[in-house]
Amino acid sequence: MSVVVEAGPDTPNFAPGWYCAVDGPMDREAAIARAEEIRGWGSAPEAYAKNSCR
């Protein structure tokens, strides 16, 4: 599952112009590998894995 949320009136805690992307759930190793892959694309150099999908 992938979800992208754009900053706006419905997301007051997001900084303007920022996005939240979710790709999962998956196990820890897969999540870390996916974040590394996405960072390698150059378009999301701050991508990271976070334990919070439950």
N, C-alpha and C positions, 0 to 999 in steps of 0.2 A: 504494500500500500504506500502511496506517496501523497503527501498533502503539502500544498504551498499556501501560506497565508501572507497577504500583503499588508503592510502597515496602513492604518486608516482609522476612521472614527469608531469602527467596531473592535479595534485592537489598540486601546489607548496605552498599553504598556510596551508597545513596539516603537522603536525610533523611526521617524519618517524615512521612507525610502528603503527600509530593511525588510527582509523576508525571512520566514521560518519554513524550512523544508523538512519533511519527515519521511524516512524510508525504512520501514520495518513493520512489525517487530522482527528481530532476528537474534541469534545468540551473540555473545560478546565478541568472539573472534571475527565473525562475519561483519558485525557492525563496525569494528575498528578497521577491517580491511576495506569496507565500503567507504568510510570517511577518508581513508588514505587515497583511494581511487579518485574520489571526487576532488580532493585537494589537488591531485595531479593534473586535473583538467585546467586548472588556473582560474576558473570562473568563481570558485568558492574556496579560496585559500584558508579560510578559518573553519572549514567543516570539521565536525567532531562527533564522536559517539557518546551518548549519554544514557545511563540506566534510568528509565522512567516510563516505560511503555505499559506497565501493568496497571 
